[in-house]
Amino acid sequence: MARLAEETGTKENPWRFRPNLVVDLEGGGAFDVLKWVGRVLRLGGKARIGVTEVDERCVMITLDPATGKASPGILKCVVQQHNKCAGVYATVLTPGEVRAGDSVALEA
């Protein structure tokens, strides 16, 4: 989200992408999550999710969820510079409580 805001000159707004989970990659590349398809993430102490596919973005990311104001440059950037993809889909494998600040790790 930070990379896209930088590339498009817009304010960083995670809600624009309607996420269920936001992960700070702490030193990883901005689009490294796209390489996680087929992998399993452990969230906190117990929860596990399987990353199933990349998220090919649509016009919804151009709309600010609070104001409805459109920023079409965001989708244009995702399409032209990131092969239409920003984020991933996942499914719960092992349920568990996840809190802000919990660790996130790729399983081997």
N, CA and C atoms as an extended XYZ file, in Angstrom:
324
Properties=species:S:1:pos:R:3:atomname:S:1:resname:S:1:resid:I:1 pbc="F F F"
N         0.817       -1.179        0.000 N   MET     1
C         0.000        0.000        0.000 CA  MET     1
C         0.865        1.248        0.000 C   MET     1
N         1.942        1.211        0.775 N   ALA     2
C         2.845        2.357        0.811 CA  ALA     2
C         3.503        2.567       -0.552 C   ALA     2
N         3.912        1.493       -1.203 N   ARG     3
C         4.550        1.600       -2.511 CA  ARG     3
C         3.591        2.207       -3.528 C   ARG     3
N         2.360        1.751       -3.554 N   LEU     4
C         1.387        2.287       -4.503 CA  LEU     4
C         1.100        3.760       -4.231 C   LEU     4
N         1.013        4.136       -2.965 N   ALA     5
C         0.806        5.548       -2.629 CA  ALA     5
C         1.975        6.379       -3.153 C   ALA     5
N         3.182        5.868       -2.972 N   GLU     6
C         4.385        6.559       -3.448 CA  GLU     6
C         4.384        6.660       -4.977 C   GLU     6
N         4.071        5.575       -5.646 N   GLU     7
C         4.102        5.549       -7.112 CA  GLU     7
C         3.022        6.418       -7.751 C   GLU     7
N         1.909        6.602       -7.047 N   THR     8
C         0.793        7.348       -7.620 CA  THR     8
C         0.632        8.755       -7.050 C   THR     8
N         1.409        9.087       -6.036 N   GLY     9
C         1.290       10.404       -5.427 CA  GLY     9
C        -0.011       10.589       -4.660 C   GLY     9
N        -0.564        9.485       -4.160 N   THR    10
C        -1.794        9.540       -3.368 CA  THR    10
C        -1.482        9.247       -1.910 C   THR    10
N        -2.443        9.551       -1.052 N   LYS    11
C        -2.295        9.258        0.371 CA  LYS    11
C        -2.456        7.755        0.601 C   LYS    11
N        -1.605        7.187        1.425 N   GLU    12
C        -1.711        5.759        1.758 CA  GLU    12
C        -3.006        5.526        2.530 C   GLU    12
N        -3.835        4.626        2.027 N   ASN    13
C        -5.122        4.347        2.638 CA  ASN    13
C        -5.422        2.860        2.509 C   ASN    13
N        -5.130        2.070        3.544 N   PRO    14
C        -5.346        0.628        3.448 CA  PRO    14
C        -6.803        0.255        3.168 C   PRO    14
N        -7.752        1.038        3.628 N   TRP    15
C        -9.168        0.690        3.448 CA  TRP    15
C        -9.580        0.718        1.990 C   TRP    15
N        -8.847        1.436        1.157 N   ARG    16
C        -9.118        1.469       -0.280 CA  ARG    16
C        -9.073        0.046       -0.857 C   ARG    16
N        -8.272       -0.844       -0.258 N   PHE    17
C        -8.088       -2.200       -0.760 CA  PHE    17
C        -8.981       -3.220       -0.057 C   PHE    17
N        -9.792       -2.765        0.886 N   ARG    18
C       -10.749       -3.598        1.624 CA  ARG    18
C       -10.101       -4.871        2.184 C   ARG    18
N        -8.989       -4.714        2.932 N   PRO    19
C        -8.280       -5.905        3.426 CA  PRO    19
C        -8.923       -6.520        4.663 C   PRO    19
N        -8.688       -7.802        4.833 N   ASN    20
C        -9.022       -8.474        6.081 CA  ASN    20
C        -7.805       -8.515        6.993 C   ASN    20
N        -6.628       -8.471        6.395 N   LEU    21
C        -5.375       -8.555        7.138 CA  LEU    21
C        -4.323       -7.720        6.425 C   LEU    21
N        -3.624       -6.893        7.169 N   VAL    22
C        -2.529       -6.097        6.619 CA  VAL    22
C        -1.249       -6.535        7.316 C   VAL    22
N        -0.232       -6.848        6.513 N   VAL    23
C         1.030       -7.351        7.049 CA  VAL    23
C         2.143       -6.373        6.703 C   VAL    23
N         2.939       -5.993        7.714 N   ASP    24
C         4.127       -5.172        7.490 CA  ASP    24
C         5.273       -6.125        7.200 C   ASP    24
N         5.819       -6.039        5.992 N   LEU    25
C         6.848       -6.999        5.581 CA  LEU    25
C         8.216       -6.734        6.196 C   LEU    25
N         8.392       -5.637        6.913 N   GLU    26
C         9.632       -5.334        7.620 CA  GLU    26
C        10.876       -5.725        6.836 C   GLU    26
N        11.157       -4.964        5.795 N   GLY    27
C        12.367       -5.218        5.022 CA  GLY    27
C        12.142       -6.009        3.762 C   GLY    27
N        10.976       -6.601        3.612 N   GLY    28
C        10.674       -7.327        2.386 CA  GLY    28
C        10.279       -6.363        1.282 C   GLY    28
N        10.209       -6.870        0.079 N   GLY    29
C         9.796       -6.053       -1.046 CA  GLY    29
C         8.299       -5.786       -1.004 C   GLY    29
N         7.891       -4.674       -1.589 N   ALA    30
C         6.497       -4.242       -1.533 CA  ALA    30
C         5.523       -5.273       -2.090 C   ALA    30
N         5.910       -6.012       -3.099 N   PHE    31
C         4.995       -6.970       -3.710 CA  PHE    31
C         5.435       -8.412       -3.471 C   PHE    31
N         6.250       -8.652       -2.449 N   ASP    32
C         6.688      -10.008       -2.116 CA  ASP    32
C         5.528      -10.935       -1.782 C   ASP    32
N         4.414      -10.389       -1.296 N   VAL    33
C         3.263      -11.239       -0.946 CA  VAL    33
C         2.760      -12.020       -2.153 C   VAL    33
N         2.972      -11.506       -3.345 N   LEU    34
C         2.502      -12.195       -4.545 CA  LEU    34
C         3.235      -13.526       -4.750 C   LEU    34
N         4.391      -13.676       -4.128 N   LYS    35
C         5.170      -14.916       -4.216 CA  LYS    35
C         4.716      -15.957       -3.190 C   LYS    35
N         3.756      -15.604       -2.354 N   TRP    36
C         3.309      -16.492       -1.285 CA  TRP    36
C         2.234      -17.487       -1.722 C   TRP    36
N         1.738      -17.391       -2.936 N   VAL    37
C         0.686      -18.306       -3.394 CA  VAL    37
C         1.194      -19.747       -3.267 C   VAL    37
N         0.361      -20.583       -2.649 N   GLY    38
C         0.736      -21.973       -2.409 CA  GLY    38
C         1.440      -22.181       -1.078 C   GLY    38
N         1.717      -21.098       -0.370 N   ARG    39
C         2.408      -21.198        0.922 CA  ARG    39
C         1.412      -21.045        2.070 C   ARG    39
N         1.884      -21.346        3.272 N   VAL    40
C         1.065      -21.233        4.478 CA  VAL    40
C         1.701      -20.207        5.405 C   VAL    40
N         0.863      -19.322        5.955 N   LEU    41
C         1.315      -18.327        6.925 CA  LEU    41
C         0.805      -18.696        8.306 C   LEU    41
N         1.691      -18.562        9.293 N   ARG    42
C         1.277      -18.709       10.699 CA  ARG    42
C         1.122      -17.303       11.251 C   ARG    42
N        -0.041      -17.054       11.843 N   LEU    43
C        -0.375      -15.746       12.396 CA  LEU    43
C        -0.498      -15.873       13.902 C   LEU    43
N         0.354      -15.157       14.637 N   GLY    44
C         0.314      -15.271       16.089 CA  GLY    44
C         0.699      -16.665       16.525 C   GLY    44
N         0.073      -17.154       17.597 N   GLY    45
C         0.459      -18.443       18.159 CA  GLY    45
C        -0.180      -19.656       17.524 C   GLY    45
N        -1.364      -19.509       16.912 N   LYS    46
C        -2.084      -20.694       16.472 CA  LYS    46
C        -2.627      -20.615       15.044 C   LYS    46
N        -3.140      -19.481       14.652 N   ALA    47
C        -3.841      -19.360       13.368 CA  ALA    47
C        -2.900      -19.630       12.193 C   ALA    47
N        -3.448      -20.298       11.167 N   ARG    48
C        -2.705      -20.566        9.935 CA  ARG    48
C        -3.634      -20.312        8.765 C   ARG    48
N        -3.101      -19.658        7.727 N   ILE    49
C        -3.878      -19.434        6.514 CA  ILE    49
C        -3.078      -19.922        5.316 C   ILE    49
N        -3.791      -20.459        4.341 N   GLY    50
C        -3.173      -20.884        3.094 CA  GLY    50
C        -3.406      -19.812        2.040 C   GLY    50
N        -2.343      -19.331        1.437 N   VAL    51
C        -2.451      -18.301        0.400 CA  VAL    51
C        -2.816      -19.000       -0.903 C   VAL    51
N        -3.970      -18.633       -1.471 N   THR    52
C        -4.530      -19.386       -2.588 CA  THR    52
C        -4.316      -18.761       -3.958 C   THR    52
N        -4.320      -17.418       -4.049 N   GLU    53
C        -4.154      -16.774       -5.357 CA  GLU    53
C        -3.857      -15.299       -5.203 C   GLU    53
N        -3.280      -14.720       -6.255 N   VAL    54
C        -3.043      -13.277       -6.253 CA  VAL    54
C        -4.363      -12.569       -6.510 C   VAL    54
N        -4.436      -11.333       -6.065 N   ASP    55
C        -5.643      -10.529       -6.210 CA  ASP    55
C        -5.489       -9.596       -7.405 C   ASP    55
N        -6.151       -9.942       -8.509 N   GLU    56
C        -6.177       -9.060       -9.674 CA  GLU    56
C        -7.187       -7.967       -9.378 C   GLU    56
N        -6.715       -6.751       -9.318 N   ARG    57
C        -7.520       -5.629       -8.858 CA  ARG    57
C        -8.470       -5.084       -9.903 C   ARG    57
N        -9.568       -4.486       -9.402 N   CYS    58
C       -10.591       -3.893      -10.260 CA  CYS    58
C       -10.759       -2.419       -9.888 C   CYS    58
N       -11.740       -1.805      -10.472 N   VAL    59
C       -11.975       -0.376      -10.311 CA  VAL    59
C       -12.235        0.031       -8.851 C   VAL    59
N       -12.640       -0.877       -7.996 N   MET    60
C       -12.960       -0.531       -6.609 CA  MET    60
C       -11.801        0.141       -5.877 C   MET    60
N       -10.563       -0.206       -6.203 N   ILE    61
C        -9.436        0.405       -5.483 CA  ILE    61
C        -9.253        1.872       -5.855 C   ILE    61
N        -9.920        2.321       -6.902 N   THR    62
C        -9.819        3.739       -7.261 CA  THR    62
C       -10.704        4.601       -6.374 C   THR    62
N       -11.657        4.003       -5.672 N   LEU    63
C       -12.626        4.746       -4.874 CA  LEU    63
C       -12.233        4.795       -3.409 C   LEU    63
N       -12.141        5.991       -2.857 N   ASP    64
C       -11.894        6.160       -1.432 CA  ASP    64
C       -13.146        5.683       -0.699 C   ASP    64
N       -13.045        4.698        0.204 N   PRO    65
C       -14.233        4.139        0.846 CA  PRO    65
C       -14.962        5.144        1.750 C   PRO    65
N       -14.280        6.165        2.223 N   ALA    66
C       -14.916        7.150        3.100 CA  ALA    66
C       -15.621        8.253        2.316 C   ALA    66
N       -15.033        8.660        1.198 N   THR    67
C       -15.568        9.809        0.468 CA  THR    67
C       -16.168        9.452       -0.885 C   THR    67
N       -15.795        8.305       -1.442 N   GLY    68
C       -16.234        7.937       -2.779 CA  GLY    68
C       -15.438        8.618       -3.879 C   GLY    68
N       -14.480        9.470       -3.493 N   LYS    69
C       -13.670       10.183       -4.479 CA  LYS    69
C       -12.794        9.188       -5.254 C   LYS    69
N       -12.799        9.347       -6.580 N   ALA    70
C       -12.036        8.435       -7.433 CA  ALA    70
C       -10.608        8.928       -7.647 C   ALA    70
N        -9.681        7.986       -7.654 N   SER    71
C        -8.281        8.224       -8.000 CA  SER    71
C        -7.891        7.162       -9.019 C   SER    71
N        -8.248        7.355      -10.291 N   PRO    72
C        -8.021        6.321      -11.301 CA  PRO    72
C        -6.557        5.976      -11.524 C   PRO    72
N        -5.652        6.851      -11.144 N   GLY    73
C        -4.227        6.569      -11.308 CA  GLY    73
C        -3.765        5.359      -10.512 C   GLY    73
N        -4.475        5.028       -9.441 N   ILE    74
C        -4.083        3.873       -8.618 CA  ILE    74
C        -4.259        2.575       -9.415 C   ILE    74
N        -5.416        2.382      -10.024 N   LEU    75
C        -5.629        1.180      -10.823 CA  LEU    75
C        -4.714        1.174      -12.046 C   LEU    75
N        -4.534        2.315      -12.663 N   LYS    76
C        -3.642        2.408      -13.825 CA  LYS    76
C        -2.233        1.947      -13.445 C   LYS    76
N        -1.753        2.367      -12.289 N   CYS    77
C        -0.426        1.959      -11.806 CA  CYS    77
C        -0.376        0.455      -11.568 C   CYS    77
N        -1.390       -0.102      -10.903 N   VAL    78
C        -1.420       -1.539      -10.618 CA  VAL    78
C        -1.427       -2.339      -11.919 C   VAL    78
N        -2.205       -1.895      -12.883 N   VAL    79
C        -2.294       -2.601      -14.162 CA  VAL    79
C        -0.979       -2.516      -14.923 C   VAL    79
N        -0.425       -1.317      -15.044 N   GLN    80
C         0.750       -1.116      -15.881 CA  GLN    80
C         2.059       -1.548      -15.234 C   GLN    80
N         2.175       -1.384      -13.927 N   GLN    81
C         3.449       -1.659      -13.275 CA  GLN    81
C         3.470       -2.945      -12.458 C   GLN    81
N         2.291       -3.516      -12.183 N   HIS    82
C         2.254       -4.676      -11.282 CA  HIS    82
C         1.364       -5.796      -11.809 C   HIS    82
N         1.218       -5.859      -13.130 N   ASN    83
C         0.502       -6.958      -13.770 CA  ASN    83
C        -0.921       -7.160      -13.222 C   ASN    83
N        -1.592       -6.062      -12.870 N   LYS    84
C        -2.970       -6.027      -12.343 CA  LYS    84
C        -3.089       -6.547      -10.909 C   LYS    84
N        -1.999       -6.945      -10.271 N   CYS    85
C        -2.085       -7.622       -8.981 CA  CYS    85
C        -1.565       -6.769       -7.828 C   CYS    85
N        -2.323       -6.797       -6.744 N   ALA    86
C        -1.896       -6.153       -5.499 CA  ALA    86
C        -2.607       -6.873       -4.362 C   ALA    86
N        -1.884       -7.685       -3.627 N   GLY    87
C        -2.467       -8.454       -2.541 CA  GLY    87
C        -2.726       -9.897       -2.940 C   GLY    87
N        -3.198      -10.664       -1.981 N   VAL    88
C        -3.474      -12.082       -2.203 CA  VAL    88
C        -4.762      -12.485       -1.491 C   VAL    88
N        -5.315      -13.599       -1.935 N   TYR    89
C        -6.439      -14.242       -1.255 CA  TYR    89
C        -5.890      -15.409       -0.447 C   TYR    89
N        -6.562      -15.692        0.664 N   ALA    90
C        -6.142      -16.814        1.507 CA  ALA    90
C        -7.371      -17.448        2.144 C   ALA    90
N        -7.176      -18.652        2.649 N   THR    91
C        -8.244      -19.360        3.343 CA  THR    91
C        -7.727      -19.842        4.698 C   THR    91
N        -8.591      -19.852        5.672 N   VAL    92
C        -8.206      -20.274        7.021 CA  VAL    92
C        -8.003      -21.785        7.043 C   VAL    92
N        -6.839      -22.205        7.499 N   LEU    93
C        -6.535      -23.629        7.665 CA  LEU    93
C        -6.688      -24.043        9.121 C   LEU    93
N        -6.184      -23.202       10.032 N   THR    94
C        -6.295      -23.443       11.465 CA  THR    94
C        -6.789      -22.155       12.105 C   THR    94
N        -7.994      -22.152       12.655 N   PRO    95
C        -8.502      -20.922       13.254 CA  PRO    95
C        -7.732      -20.546       14.505 C   PRO    95
N        -7.752      -19.277       14.803 N   GLY    96
C        -7.109      -18.763       16.005 CA  GLY    96
C        -7.241      -17.259       16.046 C   GLY    96
N        -7.136      -16.712       17.228 N   GLU    97
C        -7.252      -15.274       17.386 CA  GLU    97
C        -5.990      -14.592       16.862 C   GLU    97
N        -6.183      -13.511       16.118 N   VAL    98
C        -5.070      -12.729       15.578 CA  VAL    98
C        -5.251      -11.296       16.053 C   VAL    98
N        -4.174      -10.734       16.596 N   ARG    99
C        -4.232       -9.359       17.132 CA  ARG    99
C        -3.188       -8.507       16.426 C   ARG    99
N        -3.451       -7.219       16.416 N   ALA   100
C        -2.470       -6.267       15.876 CA  ALA   100
C        -1.136       -6.478       16.575 C   ALA   100
N        -0.073       -6.544       15.799 N   GLY   101
C         1.265       -6.740       16.350 CA  GLY   101
C         1.710       -8.184       16.449 C   GLY   101
N         0.802       -9.134       16.207 N   ASP   102
C         1.182      -10.550       16.248 CA  ASP   102
C         2.221      -10.852       15.164 C   ASP   102
N         3.015      -11.875       15.408 N   SER   103
C         4.004      -12.286       14.430 CA  SER   103
C         3.313      -12.957       13.242 C   SER   103
N         3.957      -12.846       12.098 N   VAL   104
C         3.500      -13.497       10.872 CA  VAL   104
C         4.725      -14.179       10.282 C   VAL   104
N         4.601      -15.476        9.989 N   ALA   105
C         5.744      -16.201        9.449 CA  ALA   105
C         5.291      -17.187        8.381 C   ALA   105
N         6.073      -17.287        7.345 N   LEU   106
C         5.849      -18.305        6.327 CA  LEU   106
C         6.322      -19.648        6.871 C   LEU   106
N         5.511      -20.679        6.752 N   GLU   107
C         5.946      -22.011        7.174 CA  GLU   107
C         6.868      -22.590        6.120 C   GLU   107
N         7.757      -23.452        6.542 N   ALA   108
C         8.722      -24.066        5.623 CA  ALA   108
C         8.075      -24.993        4.639 C   ALA   108
